[in-house]
Amino acid sequence: MFEDRMKTSAIPERVYALCQAVKSRSMQESDLRELLEPSDLGGATKYFGTVRDAARQLGLISVKEGEISLAVESKQVASYDAMREYIVSNIAAITDGLFFEVSKVYLSMNEQVFKYKAVSEASLVEHMSKTIGVPVYEDDMRAWRFWASYLGLGNLHDMILLPNMHQYLKSVLAVTKLKKGEEYTFTDFILAIKPYAEIGLSDIDGNKKINMAMSNGLRALHDEGVIQLSHKLDSGDMWFLYEAELHTIKSTVTHVTVRR
C-alpha cells in the first residue's frame, strides 16, 4: 500500500480494526484472517493481505513466523486520532514509497488540482506518472484518496481531495517539541515541523513560498486559536503563504506562536 501499488481494500478503518484485534495479545495470522474475513460469509471478501501489509509498512504491527503482534504501545492505537499521530510521527517509514511521492506532487499542484473531477481522472494519473517517473494507475489514486483524507492532507469532496493540511498539522504539533506560548520565527517553526511535514514542504527550498494545502492548514489553525500567525514589519525572516485575499493573513508571515 505505501511502498508500491496502492490498494483500495487497505482502508484506514480496516488497518485500525486489525490493530485493535492484536492490541492486547498477539494472534496467529490464520486466526486473525478468520476474524477479519469470516469464512461463514462465503469468502466473498479478500482484503486481509493488503490490510496486514499496510499496517506492517506503517510500523504498526510485526509479523514473525505466522504470528502478528502490535509493534507500538497500545495507547498509540487507542483511537483513530492516536493512530494518525503515530503515523505522522513515524512518517519517515514511508518516505520512499509511492504514497508519499503522489502526496508530494498533489500538494505541490495548488489550484491546478481543481481542473480535475476525480483524483483517478486519466489526465491527472498521467501527470503523476510523468512527474514521479514511475507508473501510477487509476486504482493507485483511488486508494490514495482514502489515506490522504484520513491523515489530514485535505478534505474529500466526491472524488477530489481539496488541499488543506489542517488535520495533518494538528498531528504534527502534537508530536513536535514546540512550546506553548512561545513565539518562533517562521523559519524556526518550519525547521521544527519539517521532519514530520516534509510531505507538504518539498517545494520550499530557496523560495520561502508555502503551497496552498499547507497555507490553508496554517490559516485554519490560526482561526481556531491553535497558533497565531503574525507579520512583523521589522523582521527580515519573511515567508509567503499561498495568497488568500479575504483572510486576515493574506500572504506574508514572519512569526508563529503556539497557543494550544
C-alpha positions as CSV (number, residue, x, y, z in Angstrom):
1,M,0.0,0.0,0.0
2,F,2.7,2.5,1.0
3,E,5.7,1.0,-0.9
4,D,4.5,0.4,-4.4
5,R,1.0,-0.3,-5.6
6,M,-1.8,1.3,-3.5
7,K,-4.8,-0.9,-2.8
8,T,-8.4,0.4,-2.3
9,S,-9.1,-2.6,0.1
10,A,-6.5,-1.4,2.6
11,I,-8.5,1.5,4.0
12,P,-7.6,3.2,7.3
13,E,-10.7,1.7,9.1
14,R,-9.5,-1.9,8.4
15,V,-6.0,-1.2,9.5
16,Y,-7.3,0.3,12.7
17,A,-9.6,-2.8,13.2
18,L,-6.6,-5.1,12.7
19,C,-4.6,-3.1,15.3
20,Q,-7.5,-3.4,17.8
21,A,-7.6,-7.1,17.4
22,V,-3.9,-7.5,18.4
23,K,-3.8,-4.6,20.9
24,S,-3.8,-6.8,24.0
25,R,-2.3,-10.1,22.6
26,S,-0.6,-11.5,19.6
27,M,-2.6,-13.7,17.2
28,Q,-1.8,-16.4,14.7
29,E,-2.2,-15.0,11.2
30,S,-4.8,-17.6,10.3
31,D,-6.9,-16.7,13.3
32,L,-6.7,-13.0,12.6
33,R,-7.6,-13.6,9.0
34,E,-10.7,-15.6,10.1
35,L,-11.6,-12.8,12.5
36,L,-11.5,-10.1,9.8
37,E,-12.6,-12.2,6.9
38,P,-15.1,-14.8,8.4
39,S,-15.3,-17.9,6.3
40,D,-19.0,-18.2,7.0
41,L,-19.5,-15.1,4.8
42,G,-18.6,-17.4,1.9
43,G,-15.2,-16.0,1.3
44,A,-16.6,-13.1,-0.7
45,T,-14.1,-10.6,0.8
46,K,-10.4,-10.9,0.3
47,Y,-8.6,-7.9,1.8
48,F,-6.7,-9.3,4.8
49,G,-3.3,-9.5,3.0
50,T,-3.4,-5.9,1.8
51,V,-4.5,-4.6,5.2
52,R,-1.8,-6.6,7.0
53,D,0.8,-5.3,4.6
54,A,-0.3,-1.7,5.1
55,A,-0.2,-2.0,8.9
56,R,3.3,-3.6,8.7
57,Q,4.6,-0.9,6.4
58,L,3.4,1.8,8.7
59,G,5.2,0.1,11.6
60,L,2.0,-0.6,13.5
61,I,2.4,-4.4,13.6
62,S,5.2,-7.0,13.4
63,V,4.8,-10.3,11.5
64,K,7.0,-13.2,12.6
65,E,6.7,-16.9,11.9
66,G,2.9,-16.7,11.2
67,E,2.2,-14.6,14.3
68,I,1.1,-11.0,14.3
69,S,1.6,-8.6,17.2
70,L,1.2,-4.9,17.9
71,A,4.6,-3.2,17.3
72,V,3.6,0.1,19.1
73,E,2.3,0.9,22.5
74,S,-1.4,0.3,22.8
75,K,-2.1,4.0,23.5
76,Q,-0.8,4.7,20.0
77,V,-3.8,2.9,18.5
78,A,-6.3,3.8,21.2
79,S,-8.3,5.9,18.7
80,Y,-8.3,7.0,15.1
81,D,-6.6,10.3,16.1
82,A,-4.0,8.5,18.2
83,M,-3.2,6.2,15.2
84,R,-2.9,9.2,12.9
85,E,-0.5,10.9,15.3
86,Y,1.7,7.8,15.5
87,I,1.8,7.5,11.6
88,V,2.7,11.2,11.3
89,S,5.4,10.8,14.0
90,N,6.8,7.8,12.1
91,I,6.2,9.3,8.6
92,A,9.9,8.6,7.7
93,A,9.0,4.9,7.4
94,I,7.1,5.6,4.1
95,T,9.0,8.4,2.5
96,D,10.5,6.1,-0.2
97,G,7.1,4.8,-1.3
98,L,4.6,5.7,-3.9
99,F,2.0,7.1,-1.5
100,F,4.5,9.7,-0.3
101,E,5.6,10.6,-3.8
102,V,2.0,11.0,-5.1
103,S,1.1,13.1,-2.0
104,K,4.1,15.5,-2.6
105,V,3.2,16.0,-6.2
106,Y,-0.6,16.5,-5.5
107,L,0.1,19.0,-2.7
108,S,2.5,21.0,-4.9
109,M,-0.1,21.4,-7.6
110,N,-2.0,24.0,-5.7
111,E,-5.2,25.2,-7.5
112,Q,-4.3,23.1,-10.5
113,V,-6.0,20.1,-8.8
114,F,-9.3,21.9,-9.3
115,K,-9.1,21.2,-13.1
116,Y,-10.0,17.6,-12.4
117,K,-13.3,16.0,-11.4
118,A,-11.6,13.0,-9.7
119,V,-8.2,12.0,-8.4
120,S,-8.4,9.0,-10.7
121,E,-9.0,11.1,-13.8
122,A,-6.8,9.8,-16.6
123,S,-5.0,13.1,-17.3
124,L,-4.1,13.5,-13.6
125,V,-2.9,9.9,-13.4
126,E,-0.7,10.6,-16.4
127,H,0.7,13.7,-14.8
128,M,1.6,11.8,-11.7
129,S,3.4,9.1,-13.7
130,K,5.4,11.6,-15.7
131,T,6.3,13.8,-12.7
132,I,7.2,10.9,-10.3
133,G,8.9,8.9,-13.1
134,V,7.2,5.6,-12.3
135,P,3.8,4.2,-13.4
136,V,0.8,5.4,-11.5
137,Y,-2.6,3.8,-12.1
138,E,-6.2,4.9,-11.5
139,D,-6.6,2.3,-8.8
140,D,-3.5,3.7,-7.0
141,M,-5.2,7.2,-6.9
142,R,-8.5,5.8,-5.7
143,A,-6.7,4.1,-2.8
144,W,-4.5,7.1,-2.2
145,R,-7.5,9.4,-1.5
146,F,-8.7,7.4,1.5
147,W,-5.4,7.7,3.3
148,A,-4.7,11.2,2.2
149,S,-8.0,12.2,3.7
150,Y,-7.5,10.2,6.9
151,L,-4.0,11.6,7.5
152,G,-5.4,15.1,7.0
153,L,-3.8,16.2,3.8
154,G,-7.1,17.6,2.6
155,N,-10.9,17.2,2.6
156,L,-12.7,14.7,0.3
157,H,-15.4,16.2,-1.9
158,D,-16.8,13.5,-4.1
159,M,-13.7,12.0,-5.9
160,I,-11.4,15.0,-5.5
161,L,-9.2,16.0,-2.5
162,L,-9.4,19.7,-1.6
163,P,-5.9,20.6,-0.4
164,N,-5.9,21.6,3.3
165,M,-3.4,20.2,5.8
166,H,-5.3,21.4,8.9
167,Q,-5.7,18.0,10.5
168,Y,-2.2,16.8,9.5
169,L,-0.6,19.8,11.0
170,K,-2.6,19.3,14.2
171,S,-0.9,15.9,14.5
172,V,2.4,17.4,13.7
173,L,2.1,19.9,16.5
174,A,1.2,17.1,18.9
175,V,4.5,15.3,18.2
176,T,6.9,18.2,17.9
177,K,8.7,19.9,20.8
178,L,7.4,23.3,20.1
179,K,6.5,25.1,23.4
180,K,3.1,26.5,24.0
181,G,3.1,30.3,24.4
182,E,6.4,30.7,22.8
183,E,6.9,32.8,19.6
184,Y,9.1,31.4,16.9
185,T,10.4,32.9,13.7
186,F,8.7,31.3,10.8
187,T,12.0,29.7,9.7
188,D,12.4,28.1,13.1
189,F,8.8,26.9,13.0
190,I,9.4,25.3,9.6
191,L,12.6,23.6,10.8
192,A,10.7,22.2,13.8
193,I,7.9,20.7,11.8
194,K,9.7,19.7,8.6
195,P,10.8,16.2,9.8
196,Y,7.1,15.3,10.1
197,A,5.7,17.7,7.4
198,E,8.1,17.2,4.5
199,I,5.2,15.7,2.6
200,G,3.8,19.2,2.2
201,L,7.1,21.2,2.3
202,S,9.0,19.5,-0.5
203,D,8.8,22.6,-2.8
204,I,10.0,25.3,-0.4
205,D,13.8,25.1,-0.9
206,G,15.1,28.6,-1.5
207,N,11.9,30.3,-2.2
208,K,10.1,30.6,1.2
209,K,6.7,30.1,-0.5
210,I,4.2,27.8,1.2
211,N,1.8,25.8,-1.0
212,M,-2.0,26.0,-0.9
213,A,-2.5,22.9,1.2
214,M,-0.1,23.9,4.0
215,S,-1.3,27.6,3.8
216,N,-4.9,26.5,4.2
217,G,-4.0,24.3,7.1
218,L,-2.0,27.1,8.9
219,R,-4.8,29.6,8.4
220,A,-7.3,27.1,9.8
221,L,-5.1,26.6,12.9
222,H,-4.8,30.3,13.3
223,D,-8.6,30.8,13.1
224,E,-9.0,28.1,15.7
225,G,-6.6,29.8,18.1
226,V,-4.2,26.8,18.0
227,I,-1.4,29.0,16.6
228,Q,-1.1,32.7,15.9
229,L,0.5,33.8,12.6
230,S,1.9,37.3,12.5
231,H,3.9,39.6,10.3
232,K,6.4,42.0,12.0
233,L,7.5,44.8,9.7
234,D,11.0,44.9,11.1
235,S,11.7,41.2,10.6
236,G,13.9,40.0,7.9
237,D,12.5,36.5,8.1
238,M,9.6,36.8,5.7
239,W,7.7,33.9,4.2
240,F,4.8,33.8,1.8
241,L,1.6,31.8,2.3
242,Y,-0.4,30.9,-0.7
243,E,-2.4,34.1,-1.2
244,A,-5.9,34.4,0.3
245,E,-7.2,37.9,-0.3
246,L,-10.2,37.6,2.0
247,H,-8.2,36.2,5.0
248,T,-6.6,38.4,7.7
249,I,-3.3,36.7,6.9
250,K,-3.3,37.4,3.2
251,S,0.2,36.2,2.5
252,T,3.3,37.4,4.4
253,V,4.2,35.9,7.7
254,T,7.3,36.2,9.9
255,H,6.4,34.6,13.2
256,V,4.3,31.8,14.7
257,T,3.1,31.5,18.3
258,V,1.8,28.1,19.5
259,R,-1.3,28.8,21.6
260,R,-2.5,25.3,22.4
